[in-house]
Amino acid sequence: MNLRSIAAILLVLSLSALAQDRMPPIPAAKLTPAQKHSIELLAATPRGAGGAGGPFVPLLRSPELMDRLQAVGEYLRFKNSVPQKLVEMSILMTARQLMQQYEWNAHYPLALKAGLAQDTANAIAVGRRPESLAADEEVVYNFTSELLQNKSVSDPTYARMRAKFGEQGIVDTSGLVGYYSTLAMILNVARSPAQPDSSAPKLAPFPR
């Protein structure tokens, strides 16, 4: 076997290891009382019983953290002071920036259902600024984009966000980006798989 063949085999093995789910679902028989309680609490939220997948699979390893995070997420996703279309747009932008395919797949159809144009979502998928944004979308897009890239926002961007959505909107959107960044990091560390049957675009890594 030549060196090129050995290198190809090692590449395949390394890619397989990268794809391995480090924290798969815990069998029901092995759940602790605290983990069972966390699942019950999650099922009582707007996510319902179907919400126990995705980030909550690895989060179940720390049930108290899961309980606290899901309560924060319930507010940020379902009771946010910013309109739902813009909530979903910020989630997509966060998933794109952190290369999180599961969250992207989950929220791509939700964003379209909430009224975000498919061209806008597809532009976000490839890391390109959408060509046509409504006035409210542009305000939140600029705010979220700066926050993700610069870890803060400029005075003009802050002022436009405050004028449109108030200080609560600023805090809610900042919290939303932070919450989904946390979920993305947990999913990335766990190497949790994305839904294989999603109609959402496949995210490609950004050039380094």
C-alpha positions as CSV (number, residue, x, y, z in Angstrom):
1,M,0.0,0.0,0.0
2,N,1.5,3.4,-1.0
3,L,1.6,6.5,1.0
4,R,-1.2,8.1,-1.0
5,S,-3.6,5.2,-0.2
6,I,-2.6,5.4,3.5
7,A,-3.3,9.1,3.6
8,A,-6.7,8.6,2.0
9,I,-7.7,6.0,4.5
10,L,-6.5,8.2,7.4
11,L,-8.6,11.1,6.0
12,V,-11.7,8.9,5.8
13,L,-11.2,7.7,9.4
14,S,-10.6,11.3,10.7
15,L,-13.8,12.5,8.9
16,S,-15.8,9.6,10.4
17,A,-14.5,10.5,13.9
18,L,-15.6,14.1,13.4
19,A,-19.0,13.0,12.4
20,Q,-19.5,10.8,15.4
21,D,-22.3,11.7,17.8
22,R,-20.5,12.1,21.1
23,M,-23.6,12.4,23.2
24,P,-26.4,10.3,21.7
25,P,-29.8,10.0,23.3
26,I,-29.8,8.4,26.8
27,P,-31.8,5.2,26.9
28,A,-35.0,5.6,29.0
29,A,-33.9,2.8,31.4
30,K,-30.8,4.8,32.2
31,L,-32.4,8.2,32.9
32,T,-31.9,9.6,36.4
33,P,-34.9,11.0,38.3
34,A,-33.5,14.5,37.7
35,Q,-33.3,13.8,33.9
36,K,-36.8,12.4,33.8
37,H,-38.0,15.5,35.6
38,S,-36.2,17.8,33.1
39,I,-38.0,15.9,30.2
40,E,-41.3,16.4,31.9
41,L,-40.7,20.1,32.4
42,L,-39.7,20.5,28.7
43,A,-42.8,18.6,27.5
44,A,-45.0,21.2,29.4
45,T,-43.5,24.1,27.4
46,P,-44.6,25.3,24.0
47,R,-42.0,23.0,22.5
48,G,-44.0,20.0,23.7
49,A,-42.8,16.4,23.7
50,G,-41.2,17.0,20.3
51,G,-38.8,19.4,21.8
52,A,-36.7,16.8,23.6
53,G,-34.3,16.4,20.6
54,G,-31.5,18.6,19.3
55,P,-29.6,20.5,22.0
56,F,-31.7,18.9,24.7
57,V,-30.1,15.5,24.1
58,P,-26.6,16.7,25.2
59,L,-28.1,19.1,27.7
60,L,-29.8,16.3,29.5
61,R,-26.3,15.4,30.9
62,S,-26.7,18.5,33.0
63,P,-30.4,18.5,33.9
64,E,-30.4,21.6,36.1
65,L,-28.6,23.6,33.4
66,M,-31.1,22.3,30.9
67,D,-34.1,23.4,33.1
68,R,-32.7,26.9,33.4
69,L,-31.7,27.3,29.8
70,Q,-35.0,26.0,28.4
71,A,-36.9,28.5,30.5
72,V,-34.7,31.3,29.1
73,G,-35.2,29.9,25.6
74,E,-39.0,29.7,26.0
75,Y,-39.1,33.4,26.6
76,L,-36.6,34.4,23.9
77,R,-38.2,32.3,21.3
78,F,-42.0,32.4,22.1
79,K,-42.4,35.7,24.1
80,N,-39.8,37.9,22.6
81,S,-40.7,41.6,22.3
82,V,-39.3,41.6,18.7
83,P,-41.6,40.2,16.0
84,Q,-41.3,36.5,15.3
85,K,-40.0,36.9,11.7
86,L,-37.1,38.8,13.1
87,V,-36.5,36.4,15.9
88,E,-36.2,33.6,13.4
89,M,-33.9,35.7,11.2
90,S,-31.5,36.3,14.1
91,I,-31.6,32.6,15.0
92,L,-30.7,31.7,11.4
93,M,-27.8,34.2,11.4
94,T,-26.5,32.8,14.7
95,A,-26.7,29.2,13.4
96,R,-24.9,30.2,10.2
97,Q,-22.2,32.1,12.0
98,L,-21.5,29.1,14.3
99,M,-21.9,26.5,11.6
100,Q,-24.7,24.8,13.4
101,Q,-26.6,22.6,10.9
102,Y,-29.2,21.2,13.4
103,E,-30.5,24.6,14.5
104,W,-30.3,25.9,10.9
105,N,-32.4,23.0,9.7
106,A,-34.9,23.4,12.5
107,H,-35.4,27.1,12.1
108,Y,-35.2,27.5,8.3
109,P,-38.8,26.4,7.7
110,L,-39.9,28.3,10.8
111,A,-38.4,31.5,9.5
112,L,-40.2,31.1,6.1
113,K,-43.4,30.3,7.9
114,A,-43.0,33.5,10.0
115,G,-42.7,35.6,6.9
116,L,-39.0,35.8,6.1
117,A,-38.4,35.7,2.4
118,Q,-36.7,32.6,1.1
119,D,-34.2,34.7,-0.8
120,T,-33.2,36.3,2.4
121,A,-32.8,33.0,4.2
122,N,-30.8,31.6,1.3
123,A,-28.5,34.6,1.3
124,I,-27.8,34.1,5.0
125,A,-27.0,30.5,4.3
126,V,-24.1,31.4,2.1
127,G,-22.9,34.3,4.3
128,R,-24.1,37.0,1.9
129,R,-26.0,40.1,2.9
130,P,-29.6,39.8,1.5
131,E,-30.2,42.1,-1.4
132,S,-33.7,43.1,-0.3
133,L,-34.6,43.7,3.3
134,A,-37.7,45.4,4.8
135,A,-36.9,48.3,7.0
136,D,-37.4,46.3,10.3
137,E,-35.4,43.4,8.9
138,E,-32.5,45.7,8.0
139,V,-32.4,47.1,11.6
140,V,-32.2,43.6,13.2
141,Y,-30.0,42.2,10.5
142,N,-27.4,44.9,11.0
143,F,-27.6,44.6,14.8
144,T,-27.3,40.8,14.8
145,S,-24.5,40.8,12.2
146,E,-22.4,43.3,14.1
147,L,-23.0,41.5,17.4
148,L,-21.9,38.2,15.9
149,Q,-18.9,39.5,14.1
150,N,-17.7,42.2,16.5
151,K,-19.1,41.0,19.8
152,S,-20.7,44.4,20.2
153,V,-22.5,47.0,18.0
154,S,-21.7,50.6,16.9
155,D,-23.5,53.6,18.2
156,P,-25.5,54.2,14.9
157,T,-26.6,50.5,14.9
158,Y,-27.6,50.7,18.6
159,A,-29.5,53.9,18.0
160,R,-31.5,52.5,15.1
161,M,-32.3,49.4,17.1
162,R,-33.4,51.4,20.1
163,A,-35.6,53.7,17.9
164,K,-37.3,50.8,16.3
165,F,-37.6,48.3,19.2
166,G,-36.7,50.1,22.4
167,E,-34.2,49.0,25.0
168,Q,-36.2,45.8,25.6
169,G,-35.8,44.8,22.0
170,I,-32.1,45.4,22.3
171,V,-31.8,43.2,25.3
172,D,-34.1,40.5,24.0
173,T,-32.2,40.3,20.7
174,S,-28.8,40.2,22.4
175,G,-30.1,37.5,24.7
176,L,-31.5,35.6,21.7
177,V,-28.1,35.6,19.9
178,G,-26.4,34.6,23.1
179,Y,-28.9,31.8,23.8
180,Y,-28.6,30.2,20.4
181,S,-24.8,30.7,20.4
182,T,-24.8,28.6,23.6
183,L,-27.0,25.9,22.0
184,A,-24.8,25.9,18.9
185,M,-21.6,25.5,20.9
186,I,-23.1,22.6,22.9
187,L,-24.3,20.9,19.8
188,N,-21.0,21.4,18.1
189,V,-19.0,20.0,21.0
190,A,-21.4,17.0,21.2
191,R,-21.2,16.6,17.4
192,S,-25.0,16.1,17.4
193,P,-26.4,15.1,14.0
194,A,-28.7,17.3,12.0
195,Q,-32.0,16.1,10.7
196,P,-31.2,14.1,7.5
197,D,-34.5,14.9,5.8
198,S,-34.5,18.6,6.1
199,S,-35.3,20.8,3.1
200,A,-33.0,23.6,4.4
201,P,-29.8,24.4,2.5
202,K,-26.7,22.6,3.6
203,L,-24.3,25.0,5.4
204,A,-20.8,25.2,4.0
205,P,-17.9,26.2,6.3
206,F,-16.7,29.8,5.9
207,P,-13.2,30.2,4.4
208,R,-10.5,30.6,7.0
